Amino acid sequence: MVCALEVNLGGIIMRNIGIDVKSPENTCNDKDCPFHGNLPVRGQVFEGIVVSDKGHNTVVIKREIVSYIPKYERYEKRTATMVAHNPSCIGAKVGDKVKIAECRPISKTKSFVVVEKTELTE
């Protein structure tokens, strides 16, 4: 797994971010884009559903966490919301299922970046 190789696809320079995701078809000039900018991606990778995209280049992700409670021999379901950077080349909208990866802190609350749209809503 090589992290920082640059791939030239028809004049478009895209970085290999080290995660097995599909590269975006669009290009952008965002310095905080893991593919076209210089934002290093490391750490945890989560999947969730976009519940809000009102902020500038920002999305709010909701993901469900299922855990087993041995005392009651049952499962509990919790939801967690996370704020992530949304590069313009990916452009996730409300209802999209996305994959987010951990990165350095971009702002006070953003420490994740959207790296792939896995399912689209019509």
N, CA, C and O of each residue as an XYZ file, in Angstrom:
488
protein
N       0.850     -1.173      0.000
C       0.000      0.000      0.000
C       0.897      1.238      0.000
O       1.610      1.496      0.970
N       0.858      1.985     -1.069
C       1.661      3.186     -1.219
C       0.747      4.387     -1.060
O      -0.312      4.447     -1.685
N       1.144      5.351     -0.226
C       0.237      6.443      0.133
C       0.312      7.643     -0.792
O      -0.729      8.148     -1.209
N       1.486      8.112     -1.124
C       1.577      9.435     -1.744
C       2.019      9.387     -3.198
O       2.732     10.285     -3.646
N       1.620      8.368     -3.946
C       1.935      8.355     -5.362
C       0.967      9.249     -6.107
O      -0.221      9.297     -5.786
N       1.469      9.946     -7.087
C       0.605     10.774     -7.919
C       0.343     10.037     -9.221
O       1.266      9.500     -9.834
N      -0.894     10.012     -9.636
C      -1.292      9.346    -10.862
C      -1.772     10.407    -11.833
O      -2.637     11.215    -11.496
N      -1.220     10.411    -13.027
C      -1.605     11.382    -14.044
C      -2.600     10.717    -14.984
O      -2.221      9.871    -15.795
N      -3.868     11.094    -14.879
C      -4.918     10.525    -15.716
C      -5.391     11.581    -16.709
O      -6.275     12.377    -16.394
N      -4.821     11.592    -17.878
C      -5.249     12.541    -18.905
C      -5.056     13.986    -18.503
O      -5.933     14.809    -18.767
N      -3.943     14.327    -17.876
C      -3.673     15.694    -17.459
C      -4.179     16.028    -16.075
O      -3.908     17.120    -15.574
N      -4.912     15.116    -15.433
C      -5.418     15.338    -14.080
C      -4.510     14.592    -13.111
O      -4.354     13.375    -13.212
N      -3.918     15.315    -12.181
C      -3.039     14.682    -11.201
C      -3.854     14.371     -9.956
O      -4.419     15.263     -9.324
N      -3.903     13.068     -9.612
C      -4.646     12.615     -8.446
C      -3.714     11.821     -7.552
O      -2.902     11.030     -8.033
N      -3.831     12.034     -6.248
C      -3.008     11.300     -5.293
C      -3.667      9.982     -4.925
O      -4.893      9.876     -4.886
N      -2.842      8.984     -4.657
C      -3.325      7.732     -4.086
C      -3.351      7.938     -2.582
O      -2.298      8.138     -1.976
N      -4.538      7.893     -1.956
C      -4.651      8.237     -0.540
C      -4.394      7.049      0.375
O      -4.389      7.216      1.594
N      -4.178      5.851     -0.172
C      -3.853      4.695      0.648
C      -5.058      3.926      1.149
O      -4.901      2.964      1.901
N      -6.261      4.325      0.751
C      -7.479      3.620      1.125
C      -8.106      3.107     -0.161
O      -8.092      3.798     -1.179
N      -8.652      1.904     -0.119
C      -9.231      1.298     -1.309
C     -10.606      1.906     -1.586
O     -11.632      1.323     -1.235
N     -10.618      3.081     -2.217
C     -11.855      3.766     -2.596
C     -11.748      4.175     -4.061
O     -10.655      4.274     -4.618
N     -12.902      4.408     -4.665
C     -12.940      4.853     -6.048
C     -12.629      6.349     -6.112
O     -13.190      7.132     -5.345
N     -11.747      6.742     -7.013
C     -11.376      8.153     -7.152
C     -12.532      8.943     -7.751
O     -13.274      8.411     -8.577
N     -12.700     10.211     -7.347
C     -13.795     11.014     -7.913
C     -13.535     11.352     -9.375
O     -12.390     11.498     -9.803
N     -14.630     11.474    -10.134
C     -14.505     11.785    -11.557
C     -14.257     13.269    -11.787
O     -13.597     13.638    -12.759
N     -14.772     14.123    -10.914
C     -14.594     15.570    -11.050
C     -13.268     16.002    -10.441
O     -12.638     15.252     -9.696
N     -12.852     17.230    -10.770
C     -11.646     17.794    -10.174
C     -12.027     19.002     -9.329
O     -13.112     19.565     -9.479
N     -11.118     19.391     -8.439
C     -11.365     20.565     -7.605
C     -10.035     21.232     -7.275
O      -8.970     20.653     -7.491
N     -10.101     22.444     -6.753
C      -8.916     23.190     -6.336
C      -8.859     23.330     -4.826
O      -8.220     24.250     -4.316
N      -9.513     22.435     -4.106
C      -9.598     22.493     -2.654
C      -8.287     22.000     -2.041
O      -7.844     20.889     -2.332
N      -7.668     22.818     -1.197
C      -6.417     22.396     -0.559
C      -6.652     21.318      0.485
O      -5.715     20.615      0.865
N      -7.899     21.174      0.963
C      -8.230     20.148      1.946
C      -8.878     18.925      1.310
O      -9.592     18.186      1.987
N      -8.644     18.702      0.032
C      -9.131     17.506     -0.650
C      -8.035     16.444     -0.587
O      -6.886     16.743     -0.911
N      -8.353     15.214     -0.180
C      -7.308     14.194     -0.115
C      -6.813     13.754     -1.490
O      -5.703     13.233     -1.594
N      -7.599     13.947     -2.545
C      -7.213     13.517     -3.883
C      -6.488     14.607     -4.663
O      -5.488     14.318     -5.321
N      -6.961     15.858     -4.609
C      -6.403     16.940     -5.419
C      -5.618     17.960     -4.599
O      -4.896     18.776     -5.173
N      -5.738     17.934     -3.287
C      -5.002     18.845     -2.414
C      -3.859     18.114     -1.736
O      -3.279     17.183     -2.295
N      -3.543     18.547     -0.526
C      -2.447     17.901      0.194
C      -2.866     17.529      1.617
O      -2.086     17.701      2.554
N      -4.084     17.023      1.786
C      -4.577     16.612      3.096
C      -4.239     15.142      3.327
O      -4.735     14.283      2.598
N      -3.400     14.826      4.331
C      -3.096     13.418      4.604
C      -4.259     12.747      5.332
O      -4.865     13.327      6.234
N      -4.554     11.524      4.926
C      -5.643     10.750      5.521
C      -5.022      9.599      6.292
O      -4.202      8.850      5.760
N      -5.426      9.463      7.569
C      -4.906      8.371      8.393
C      -5.912      8.081      9.486
O      -6.747      8.928      9.804
N      -5.842      6.914     10.055
C      -6.714      6.589     11.182
C      -7.951      5.816     10.776
O      -7.901      4.956      9.897
N      -9.063      6.131     11.425
C     -10.280      5.348     11.283
C     -11.067      5.724     10.031
O     -10.995      6.853      9.546
N     -11.821      4.746      9.521
C     -12.692      4.941      8.366
C     -14.089      4.485      8.767
O     -14.256      3.373      9.267
N     -15.100      5.337      8.551
C     -16.478      5.038      8.927
C     -17.388      5.194      7.719
O     -17.044      5.855      6.739
N     -18.573      4.563      7.813
C     -19.627      4.771      6.832
C     -20.834      5.338      7.537
O     -21.115      4.984      8.682
N     -21.555      6.220      6.858
C     -22.743      6.818      7.448
C     -23.600      7.474      6.384
O     -23.286      7.430      5.195
N     -24.685      8.082      6.831
C     -25.632      8.737      5.936
C     -25.587     10.238      6.196
O     -25.576     10.670      7.348
N     -25.560     11.028      5.134
C     -25.517     12.487      5.253
C     -26.900     12.979      5.677
O     -27.896     12.706      5.007
N     -26.953     13.708      6.800
C     -28.223     14.257      7.276
C     -28.310     15.762      7.059
O     -29.407     16.319      7.100
N     -27.181     16.438      6.828
C     -27.199     17.877      6.588
C     -25.991     18.261      5.743
O     -24.892     17.738      5.929
N     -26.215     19.184      4.809
C     -25.113     19.719      4.003
C     -25.199     21.235      3.919
O     -24.843     21.824      2.898
N     -25.670     21.867      4.986
C     -25.905     23.311      4.973
C     -24.632     24.138      5.110
O     -24.584     25.263      4.612
N     -23.604     23.616      5.768
C     -22.373     24.371      5.940
C     -21.558     24.400      4.658
O     -21.735     23.550      3.786
N     -20.671     25.368      4.542
C     -19.811     25.497      3.368
C     -18.790     24.363      3.374
O     -17.969     24.272      4.288
N     -18.836     23.496      2.358
C     -17.954     22.327      2.245
C     -17.995     21.449      3.493
O     -16.979     20.872      3.880
N     -19.154     21.347      4.117
C     -19.300     20.583      5.356
C     -20.559     19.733      5.277
O     -21.595     20.188      4.793
N     -20.465     18.497      5.755
C     -21.634     17.632      5.878
C     -21.672     17.058      7.284
O     -20.638     16.904      7.934
N     -22.885     16.742      7.748
C     -23.072     16.080      9.031
C     -23.492     14.650      8.721
O     -24.455     14.417      7.991
N     -22.754     13.693      9.288
C     -22.967     12.274      9.034
C     -23.608     11.643     10.260
O     -23.206     11.927     11.388
N     -24.608     10.782     10.044
C     -25.194     10.008     11.132
C     -24.860      8.545     10.886
O     -25.070      8.027      9.790
N     -24.335      7.878     11.922
C     -24.053      6.455     11.792
C     -24.609      5.715     12.996
O     -24.636      6.252     14.103
N     -25.051      4.485     12.779
C     -25.627      3.681     13.844
C     -24.571      2.764     14.426
O     -23.777      2.165     13.699
N     -24.571      2.662     15.756
C     -23.640      1.803     16.473
C     -24.471      0.755     17.199
O     -25.337      1.098     18.004
N     -24.217     -0.516     16.922
C     -24.927     -1.614     17.573
C     -23.942     -2.309     18.499
O     -22.874     -2.743     18.065
N     -24.301     -2.414     19.777
C     -23.424     -3.083     20.737
C     -24.237     -4.059     21.578
O     -25.434     -3.868     21.793
N     -23.573     -5.097     22.044
C     -24.213     -6.148     22.831
C     -24.059     -5.838     24.314
O     -22.974     -5.473     24.766
N     -25.162     -5.985     25.083
C     -25.129     -5.790     26.528
C     -25.294     -7.167     27.170
O     -26.385     -7.736     27.122
N     -24.233     -7.713     27.770
C     -24.300     -9.082     28.293
C     -25.291     -9.248     29.446
O     -25.907    -10.306     29.576
N     -25.452     -8.232     30.274
C     -26.345     -8.351     31.429
C     -27.784     -8.629     30.996
O     -28.472     -9.455     31.596
N     -28.223     -7.942     29.965
C     -29.600     -8.096     29.495
C     -29.717     -9.035     28.299
O     -30.823     -9.296     27.824
N     -28.589     -9.545     27.808
C     -28.537    -10.456     26.667
C     -29.277     -9.880     25.461
O     -30.008    -10.583     24.763
N     -29.072     -8.605     25.238
C     -29.720     -7.920     24.129
C     -28.741     -6.939     23.480
O     -27.669     -6.646     24.010
N     -29.149     -6.456     22.333
C     -28.360     -5.469     21.618
C     -28.982     -4.093     21.800
O     -30.202     -3.952     21.880
N     -28.118     -3.077     21.863
C     -28.613     -1.706     21.891
C     -28.162     -1.006     20.620
O     -27.104     -1.302     20.063
N     -28.977     -0.086     20.183
C     -28.681      0.669     18.978
C     -28.550      2.138     19.361
O     -29.467      2.720     19.942
N     -27.413      2.729     19.034
C     -27.176      4.145     19.292
C     -26.808      4.822     17.984
O     -26.358      4.177     17.037
N     -27.009      6.131     17.947
C     -26.598      6.892     16.773
C     -25.552      7.917     17.186
O     -25.601      8.477     18.281
N     -24.619      8.147     16.294
C     -23.578      9.144     16.521
C     -23.554     10.077     15.322
O     -23.677      9.629     14.182
N     -23.398     11.359     15.570
C     -23.273     12.326     14.482
C     -21.838     12.833     14.439
O     -21.214     13.081     15.471
N     -21.334     12.981     13.228
C     -19.969     13.450     13.021
C     -19.993     14.515     11.937
O     -20.798     14.453     11.008
N     -19.112     15.485     12.061
C     -18.979     16.552     11.071
C     -17.770     16.229     10.206
O     -16.707     15.885     10.721
N     -17.933     16.338      8.883
C     -16.847     15.994      7.972
C     -16.738     17.037      6.867
O     -17.714     17.698      6.513
N     -15.523     17.169      6.328
C     -15.275     18.069      5.202
C     -15.771     17.400      3.925
O     -15.534     16.210      3.714
N     -16.447     18.148      3.086
C     -17.019     17.634      1.844
C     -16.348     18.334      0.665
O     -16.759     19.438      0.308
N     -15.325     17.727      0.044
C     -14.678     18.370     -1.098
C     -15.660     18.546     -2.256
O     -16.588     17.754     -2.422
N     -15.447     19.588     -3.049
C     -16.380     19.870     -4.142
C     -16.319     18.809     -5.235
O     -17.273     18.673     -6.001
N     -15.228     18.056     -5.331
C     -15.151     17.003     -6.349
C     -16.036     15.815     -5.987
O     -16.440     15.061     -6.873
N     -16.346     15.633     -4.705
C     -17.226     14.544     -4.281
C     -18.660     15.044     -4.200
O     -19.556     14.407     -4.752
N     -18.902     16.157     -3.534
C     -20.211     16.801     -3.527
C     -21.334     15.944     -2.981
O     -22.334     15.735     -3.669
N     -21.199     15.444     -1.768
C     -22.239     14.616     -1.153
C     -23.449     15.467     -0.789
O     -23.308     16.603     -0.335
N     -24.626     14.914     -0.990
C     -25.888     15.594     -0.687
C     -26.614     14.848      0.425
O     -26.199     13.758      0.819
N     -27.698     15.432      0.932
C     -28.490     14.823      2.001
C     -29.067     13.501      1.507
O     -29.645     13.432      0.422
N     -28.906     12.453      2.312
C     -29.419     11.131      1.975
C     -28.393     10.207      1.356
O     -28.646      9.008      1.240
N     -27.235     10.729      0.949
C     -26.197      9.882      0.365
C     -25.522      9.058      1.448
O     -25.330      9.526      2.570
N     -25.164      7.825      1.103
C     -24.360      7.000      1.999
C     -22.904      7.236      1.612
O     -22.524      7.033      0.459
N     -22.091      7.665      2.578
C     -20.714      8.058      2.283
C     -19.739      7.318      3.184
O     -20.104      6.770      4.224
N     -18.484      7.322      2.748
C     -17.387      6.784      3.545
C     -16.514      7.959      3.945
O     -16.100      8.742      3.089
N     -16.226      8.095      5.255
C     -15.398      9.198      5.735
C     -14.144      8.624      6.381
O     -14.168      7.528      6.941
N     -13.055      9.370      6.299
C     -11.780      8.940      6.859
C     -11.234     10.030      7.768
O     -11.481     11.217      7.554
N     -10.500      9.620      8.770
C      -9.931     10.559      9.736
C      -8.758     11.303      9.113
O      -8.009     10.744      8.311
N      -8.608     12.559      9.487
C      -7.508     13.389      9.004
C      -7.112     14.347     10.122
O      -7.624     14.245     11.237
N      -6.217     15.262      9.834
C      -5.852     16.264     10.827
C      -7.042     17.192     11.048
O      -7.918     17.263     10.186
N      -7.106     17.907     12.171
C      -8.233     18.816     12.388
C      -8.263     19.930     11.336
O      -7.286     20.658     11.155
N      -9.398     20.048     10.650
C      -9.575     21.087      9.640
C     -10.149     22.337     10.287
O      -9.803     23.455      9.903
N     -11.022     22.152     11.264
C     -11.581     23.267     12.027
C     -11.824     22.774     13.449
O     -11.314     21.726     13.845
N     -12.595     23.526     14.208
C     -12.844     23.173     15.607
C     -13.553     21.825     15.734
O     -13.270     21.068     16.663
N     -14.455     21.520     14.831
C     -15.230     20.282     14.936
C     -14.961     19.284     13.822
O     -15.385     18.132     13.928
N     -14.272     19.682     12.755
C     -14.055     18.780     11.622
C     -12.692     18.111     11.701
O     -11.657     18.772     11.615
N     -12.704     16.779     11.867
C     -11.481     15.986     11.820
C     -11.636     14.803     10.879
O     -10.836     13.868     10.917
N     -12.655     14.837     10.040
C     -12.898     13.778      9.069
C     -13.134     14.412      7.708
O     -13.498     15.584      7.610
N     -12.922     13.618      6.649
C     -13.139     14.085      5.289
C     -13.873     12.987      4.520
O     -13.602     11.801      4.706
N     -14.807     13.392      3.654
C     -15.537     12.433      2.825
C     -14.602     11.954      1.723
O     -14.033     12.766      0.994
N     -14.440     10.628      1.597
C     -13.551     10.090      0.572
C     -14.303      9.359     -0.533
O     -13.745      9.128     -1.606
N     -15.575      8.988     -0.288
C     -16.303      8.259     -1.326
C     -17.801      8.304     -1.052
O     -18.239      8.253      0.097
N     -18.579      8.401     -2.133
C     -20.026      8.200     -2.046
C     -20.273      6.746     -2.407
O     -19.979      6.331     -3.528
N     -20.818      5.952     -1.461
C     -21.021      4.534     -1.743
C     -22.375      4.269     -2.371
O     -22.482      3.417     -3.254
N     -23.420      4.978     -1.940
C     -24.746      4.837     -2.539
C     -25.319      6.225     -2.771
O     -25.147      7.127     -1.950
N     -25.992      6.383     -3.881
C     -26.581      7.677     -4.218
C     -28.083      7.611     -4.037
O     -28.700      6.571     -4.271
N     -28.667      8.715     -3.622
C     -30.119      8.814     -3.576
C     -30.571      9.639     -4.764
O     -29.906     10.600     -5.152
N     -31.662      9.278     -5.319
C     -32.176      9.969     -6.506
C     -33.194     10.997     -6.104
O     -33.746     11.687     -6.961
